[in-house]
């Protein structure tokens, strides 16, 4: 296994017609991984960087999966007395169906089953974000995705995704072998790392997208947090 270039091997989760029980197990274990390895904490840092002193927010997640990221942000906003509403977008009906079982989100969230790029807002969300979503796309598709995110938010957007690194790859491969009961997680978690990014690649994507006003930070464990504000940072 070489980590010089991104893998484009398809993840099992990207296939159609995965049984709902398998989707459910996958989403539950991803939530566990995000909680224990700090993924949710990184998303909260992205939110804090853009929210400022706002007390009301409309936040949109593209590739929202089972809604675990939105639930983490809801808990943060509730703690900080921020009135929040969400839009969760995912191309898979099965993921949205599972996300709807998170009852705490229901009063706050509009769910959209769609390719994110086909969604048009009457009023732009304040913040758009994605978590563990970008690595599902080719380099060329990511340039368009960055442009779409910037064009469709009023305040800014942030991205939380994986660093491609051999330590991350073999660590998650070993960890999931012992704790995971999901064949999707066992296969896709290390593959996601192989499909992840180097810092130089992110800089090239933003350059091609024509976006200069962003901050790129490495976060534990082997993640990048990228925050792009529509105001000067």
C-alpha positions in Angstrom: 0.0 0.0 0.0 1.4 3.4 -1.1 0.0 6.6 0.3 1.6 9.0 -2.3 -1.6 9.3 -4.3 -5.2 9.0 -3.3 -7.0 5.7 -3.8 -10.1 5.8 -5.9 -11.3 2.3 -4.9 -15.0 2.5 -4.3 -16.3 2.2 -0.7 -19.0 -0.4 0.0 -21.2 2.3 1.5 -21.3 4.0 -1.9 -23.2 1.1 -3.4 -26.9 1.0 -3.9 -29.4 -1.2 -2.1 -27.5 -1.8 1.1 -29.9 -3.3 3.7 -31.2 -0.8 6.2 -30.0 -2.8 9.2 -26.4 -2.7 7.7 -26.7 1.1 7.2 -27.9 1.4 10.8 -25.0 -0.5 12.2 -22.6 1.5 10.0 -24.0 4.8 11.2 -23.9 3.8 14.8 -20.3 2.8 14.6 -19.3 5.9 12.7 -20.8 8.0 15.5 -18.8 6.0 18.0 -15.6 6.6 16.0 -16.3 10.3 15.7 -17.0 10.6 19.4 -14.0 8.6 20.7 -11.4 9.9 18.1 -12.5 13.6 18.4 -14.3 14.0 15.0 -17.3 15.7 16.5 -15.0 18.0 18.5 -13.3 19.1 15.3 -16.7 20.0 13.7 -17.6 22.0 16.8 -14.3 23.9 16.4 -15.3 24.7 12.8 -18.7 25.9 13.9 -17.2 28.1 16.6 -14.8 29.7 14.1 -17.6 30.9 11.9 -20.5 31.5 14.4 -18.9 34.3 16.2 -21.4 35.9 18.6 -24.5 34.9 16.6 -27.4 33.7 18.6 -29.4 32.3 15.7 -28.0 30.1 13.0 -29.1 28.1 10.0 -26.5 25.3 9.4 -26.5 22.9 6.4 -24.6 19.6 6.3 -23.9 18.0 2.9 -23.5 14.3 3.1 -25.2 14.3 6.5 -25.4 10.4 6.7 -27.1 9.3 9.9 -27.2 12.8 11.4 -24.6 12.2 14.2 -22.7 15.4 13.2 -25.8 17.5 13.4 -26.7 16.0 16.7 -23.3 16.9 18.1 -23.7 20.5 16.9 -27.2 20.7 18.3 -25.9 19.7 21.7 -23.3 22.4 21.5 -25.7 25.1 20.3 -28.2 24.2 23.1 -25.4 24.5 25.7 -24.5 27.9 24.3 -28.1 29.1 24.0 -27.9 29.4 20.2 -31.2 29.0 18.4 -30.4 26.7 15.5 -32.1 25.1 12.5 -30.5 22.5 10.3 -30.7 21.3 6.7 -29.4 17.8 6.3 -28.7 16.7 2.7 -27.8 13.2 1.7 -28.2 11.3 -1.6 -29.2 8.1 0.1 -32.8 7.7 1.3 -31.6 5.0 3.8 -29.2 7.4 5.5 -31.9 10.1 5.9 -34.3 7.4 7.2 -31.9 6.5 9.9 -31.1 10.2 10.6 -34.9 10.8 11.2 -34.7 8.3 14.1 -32.7 10.9 16.0 -35.7 12.4 17.7 -33.8 15.4 19.2 -33.0 16.6 15.7 -36.6 16.5 14.4 -37.9 19.8 15.5 -34.8 21.6 14.2 -34.1 19.9 10.9 -35.2 19.8 7.3 -34.1 16.6 5.6 -33.3 16.6 1.8 -32.7 13.5 -0.2 -30.6 14.8 -3.1 -27.3 15.2 -4.8 -26.1 18.3 -2.8 -25.2 20.1 -6.0 -28.8 20.1 -7.2 -30.1 21.8 -4.1 -31.1 25.4 -4.3 -31.9 27.5 -1.2 -34.5 30.3 -1.1 -32.4 31.8 1.7 -28.7 30.8 2.0 -27.7 28.9 5.2 -25.3 30.8 7.4 -22.9 27.9 7.5 -22.4 24.9 5.3 -20.2 22.0 6.3 -19.2 18.5 5.6 -17.5 15.8 7.7 -15.9 12.7 6.1 -17.7 13.5 2.9 -15.0 15.0 0.6 -13.0 11.8 0.3 -15.9 10.2 -1.6 -15.1 12.5 -4.6 -12.4 12.9 -7.2 -10.0 15.8 -7.1 -11.8 17.4 -10.0 -15.2 17.1 -8.4 -13.9 18.6 -5.2 -13.0 21.8 -6.9 -16.6 22.3 -8.0 -17.8 21.2 -4.5 -15.7 24.0 -2.9 -17.1 26.5 -5.3 -20.7 25.3 -4.5 -20.2 25.5 -0.8 -18.8 29.1 -1.0 -21.5 30.3 -3.3 -24.4 28.9 -1.2 -23.5 30.1 2.3 -23.8 33.6 3.8 -21.2 33.4 6.5 -18.8 30.6 5.5 -18.2 26.9 5.3 -15.9 24.3 6.9 -14.7 20.8 6.1 -13.6 18.1 8.5 -11.9 15.2 6.7 -9.2 12.6 6.8 -5.4 12.9 6.4 -4.0 10.2 4.2 -1.2 8.7 6.4 0.0 5.1 6.9 -0.3 5.4 10.7 -3.9 6.3 10.4 -4.6 3.6 7.9 -3.1 0.7 9.8 -4.4 2.0 13.2 -8.0 2.2 12.1 -7.6 -1.2 10.3 -6.5 -2.8 13.6 -9.1 -1.0 15.8 -12.0 -1.9 13.6 -10.9 -5.5 13.5 -11.4 -5.7 17.2 -14.4 -3.5 18.0 -16.5 -3.4 14.8 -19.4 -5.7 14.0 -20.0 -3.9 10.7 -18.6 -5.3 7.5 -19.1 -1.8 6.0 -16.9 -0.1 8.7 -14.2 -2.8 8.6 -13.8 -2.3 4.9 -14.5 1.4 4.5 -12.8 2.9 7.5 -9.2 2.2 6.3 -10.2 2.7 2.7 -11.5 6.2 3.6 -8.0 7.0 4.9 -6.5 5.8 1.7 -8.9 8.1 -0.1 -8.0 11.0 2.2 -5.8 14.0 1.6 -2.4 15.6 2.0 -2.1 19.3 2.9 -0.6 20.1 -0.5 -3.6 18.6 -2.2 -6.1 20.8 -0.3 -4.0 23.9 -1.2 -4.2 22.9 -4.9 -8.0 22.4 -4.7 -8.6 25.8 -3.2 -6.2 27.4 -5.7 -8.1 25.8 -8.6 -11.4 26.8 -7.1 -10.3 30.4 -6.9 -10.7 30.6 -3.1 -8.1 32.3 -1.1 -9.7 33.2 2.2 -9.4 30.0 4.2 -7.5 28.4 7.1 -6.2 24.9 7.0 -5.3 23.1 10.3 -4.2 19.6 11.1 -6.1 18.1 14.0 -5.8 14.9 16.0 -6.5 12.1 15.1 -5.2 12.5 11.5 -7.8 15.0 10.3 -7.8 18.4 8.6 -10.2 21.2 9.6 -10.6 23.8 6.8 -12.5 26.9 7.6 -13.5 29.4 4.8 -15.2 32.6 5.8 -16.9 35.0 3.4 -15.5 37.7 5.6 -11.8 38.5 6.0 -10.1 36.0 8.4 
